[in-house]
Amino acid sequence: MVMRENDKPLGARMGEAGFCILYLVTLIIFLFIIRGKWAAADNDSLYNPEFVRYRFAFLLTLLLLIGDSFHLIPRIIENLKGRTERLAFSLGLGNIISSVTMTIFYNVLMKAGDGMEYHYEAYNLWVEQTILWLTVIRIALLLFPQNAWFSPEGNRKWAVIRNVPFVLIGILTIIGYFRVIGNASNYPVSIFVQVIVAVALSFLTYLPVAIYGKEKPKLGMLMIPKTVCYVWILSVLTFG
């Protein structure tokens, strides 16, 4: 097992590791808060918006915690101790898992919006079904060896290919939430507007890293605002 020196400055490594730890701890705290709100919500009615809201918020938080743990824990270790061949494999595997959970995240997010403002005539069934099919396509693309997950160079062509359905998922989520706004009666419109803005910003900050990140490592800094956008979404669904 060969140890390779991390080429980042010590301050940058410590800062990145600290941010990753803070993010994971924040997700754990959110899980406890949301679980308490979920348990307190009246579940006598299947369409009780509060029960639906916290149920989906819990699932969204759990997805992020599981997926990002596989991705971020190896990165924390790398920043603190340096990279090994085994750790490089863990980072690649973590990228695959987090890409899958991040894609599923938007399926749950769309269902959350529809559930919070459920109306049989305005339900985004076609949006949810299209997102589901795009999710299947994206996950299949993620599994192709051409993605070069375990290579430090990566494959820009396949980075674009696997993110095409993901971008479409993001666009459909935004369209779906605009339709939710048109039917909003249980919650303030501002909640759904904030989700739309957070989703749009998360994609704007994620895509440069996903496509050019391995060639230009400094673009990795954009993952900080992308991560903040996900926390923003959870905050809106939990406290908004």
C-alpha positions in Angstrom: 0.0 0.0 0.0 1.6 3.2 -1.2 1.1 6.5 0.6 1.0 9.6 -1.7 1.5 13.1 -0.4 -1.4 15.4 -0.7 -0.5 18.4 -2.9 -3.0 20.7 -1.2 -1.7 23.2 1.4 -2.2 22.2 5.0 -4.7 25.0 5.6 -6.8 24.0 2.6 -6.8 20.3 3.7 -7.8 21.1 7.3 -10.5 23.5 6.0 -12.0 20.9 3.7 -11.9 18.2 6.3 -13.5 20.5 8.8 -16.3 21.5 6.4 -17.0 17.9 5.5 -17.2 16.9 9.2 -19.5 19.9 10.0 -21.8 19.0 7.1 -22.2 15.4 8.2 -22.8 16.4 11.8 -25.4 18.9 10.6 -27.2 16.1 8.7 -27.2 13.9 11.8 -28.7 16.8 13.9 -31.3 17.4 11.2 -32.3 13.7 11.4 -33.1 13.9 15.1 -35.0 17.2 14.7 -37.0 16.0 11.8 -37.7 12.6 13.4 -39.1 14.4 16.4 -41.4 16.6 14.2 -42.5 13.6 12.2 -43.4 11.7 15.3 -45.4 14.6 16.6 -47.4 15.1 13.4 -50.8 13.6 13.3 -50.7 10.6 10.9 -54.4 9.7 11.0 -54.8 11.1 7.5 -52.7 9.8 4.7 -52.6 13.3 3.2 -51.9 15.2 6.3 -49.4 17.8 4.8 -47.3 18.0 8.1 -46.9 14.2 8.3 -46.0 14.0 4.6 -43.6 17.0 4.9 -41.5 15.5 7.7 -41.6 12.0 6.4 -40.1 13.1 3.1 -37.7 15.6 4.8 -36.4 12.6 6.9 -35.9 10.5 3.8 -34.1 13.3 2.0 -31.8 13.8 5.0 -31.1 10.1 5.3 -30.3 9.8 1.6 -27.8 12.7 1.8 -26.2 11.3 5.0 -25.7 7.8 3.6 -24.6 8.8 0.1 -22.3 11.6 1.2 -20.7 9.6 4.0 -19.4 7.1 1.5 -18.0 10.1 -0.5 -16.8 12.4 2.3 -15.3 10.1 4.9 -12.6 8.9 2.6 -12.0 12.5 1.6 -11.7 13.5 5.2 -9.1 10.7 5.8 -7.2 11.7 2.6 -7.0 15.3 3.8 -5.8 14.3 7.3 -3.5 11.4 6.4 -2.8 11.5 2.7 -4.0 9.2 0.0 -3.3 5.4 -0.3 -4.3 3.0 -3.2 -7.0 1.6 -1.0 -8.3 5.1 -0.2 -8.3 5.9 -3.9 -10.6 3.0 -4.5 -12.9 4.1 -1.6 -13.1 7.6 -3.1 -14.1 6.2 -6.5 -16.7 3.9 -4.9 -18.0 6.8 -2.8 -18.4 9.0 -5.9 -20.5 6.3 -7.5 -22.7 5.8 -4.4 -23.2 9.5 -3.8 -24.1 10.0 -7.5 -26.8 7.4 -7.1 -28.2 8.7 -3.9 -28.1 12.3 -5.2 -30.2 11.2 -8.2 -32.7 9.4 -6.0 -32.8 12.6 -3.9 -34.7 14.5 -6.6 -37.3 11.7 -6.9 -38.1 12.1 -3.2 -37.9 15.9 -3.4 -40.5 16.0 -6.2 -42.8 13.7 -4.2 -42.4 15.9 -1.2 -43.6 19.0 -3.0 -46.6 17.1 -4.5 -47.4 15.5 -1.2 -47.3 18.8 0.8 -49.8 20.4 -1.7 -51.6 17.3 -2.8 -54.5 17.8 -5.3 -55.6 15.0 -7.6 -56.2 17.4 -10.5 -52.8 19.1 -10.2 -50.6 16.2 -9.2 -47.3 16.1 -11.1 -47.6 12.4 -12.1 -46.0 12.8 -15.5 -43.1 14.8 -13.9 -42.5 12.1 -11.3 -42.7 9.3 -13.8 -40.3 11.0 -16.2 -37.8 11.8 -13.4 -38.0 8.1 -12.4 -37.2 6.9 -15.9 -34.3 9.4 -16.1 -33.1 8.2 -12.8 -32.9 4.6 -14.1 -31.0 5.8 -17.2 -28.6 7.8 -15.1 -27.9 5.0 -12.7 -27.2 2.7 -15.6 -24.8 5.2 -17.1 -23.0 5.6 -13.8 -22.1 1.9 -13.8 -20.3 2.0 -17.1 -16.5 1.4 -16.7 -15.9 4.3 -19.2 -16.7 6.7 -16.3 -13.2 5.9 -14.9 -14.3 6.5 -11.4 -11.1 5.0 -10.0 -8.8 6.9 -12.2 -7.4 10.3 -11.2 -7.8 11.6 -14.8 -11.5 10.6 -15.2 -13.3 10.8 -18.5 -14.8 14.2 -19.4 -16.9 12.8 -22.3 -18.6 10.3 -19.9 -18.9 13.0 -17.3 -21.1 14.9 -19.7 -23.0 11.8 -20.8 -24.0 10.7 -17.3 -25.0 14.2 -16.3 -27.4 14.9 -19.2 -30.2 12.9 -17.6 -29.3 14.4 -14.2 -29.7 18.0 -15.6 -33.0 17.0 -17.1 -34.1 15.7 -13.7 -33.2 19.1 -12.2 -35.1 21.0 -14.9 -38.2 18.7 -14.4 -38.0 19.2 -10.6 -38.0 23.0 -11.1 -41.0 22.7 -13.5 -42.8 20.4 -11.1 -42.3 22.9 -8.2 -43.6 25.8 -10.3 -46.8 23.6 -10.8 -46.9 23.0 -7.0 -46.8 26.8 -6.5 -49.8 27.1 -8.7 -51.7 24.8 -6.4 -50.2 25.9 -3.0 -52.7 26.3 -0.2 -51.2 24.4 2.8 -47.9 26.3 2.9 -46.5 29.7 1.9 -45.3 30.0 -1.7 -41.9 31.2 -0.4 -41.1 27.6 0.7 -41.4 26.3 -2.8 -39.7 29.3 -4.3 -36.7 28.7 -2.1 -36.5 25.1 -3.1 -36.5 26.1 -6.8 -33.7 28.6 -6.3 -31.7 26.1 -4.2 -32.1 23.4 -6.8 -31.0 25.8 -9.6 -28.0 27.0 -7.7 -27.0 23.5 -6.7 -26.8 22.4 -10.4 -25.0 25.6 -11.4 -22.3 24.9 -8.9 -22.2 21.1 -9.3 -21.8 20.8 -13.1 -18.4 22.6 -13.5 -17.0 20.3 -10.9 -18.6 17.2 -12.3 -17.3 17.9 -15.8 -13.9 19.6 -15.3 -13.2 18.9 -11.6 -10.5 16.3 -12.2 -8.7 18.5 -14.7 -9.0 21.6 -12.6 -9.1 20.6 -8.9 -9.6 24.2 -7.7 -13.2 24.0 -9.1 -13.8 21.6 -6.2 -14.4 24.8 -4.1 -17.8 25.1 -5.8 -18.9 22.0 -3.9 -19.2 24.2 -0.8 -22.1 26.3 -2.2 -23.6 23.2 -3.7 -23.6 21.5 -0.3 -25.0 24.6 1.3 -27.9 24.5 -1.2 -28.8 21.0 0.0 -28.7 22.1 3.6 -30.9 25.1 2.6 -33.5 22.7 1.1 -33.6 20.6 4.3 -33.8 23.8 6.4 -36.8 25.0 4.3 -38.6 21.7 4.6 -37.9 21.4 8.3 -38.4 24.9 9.6 -40.0 26.9 6.7 
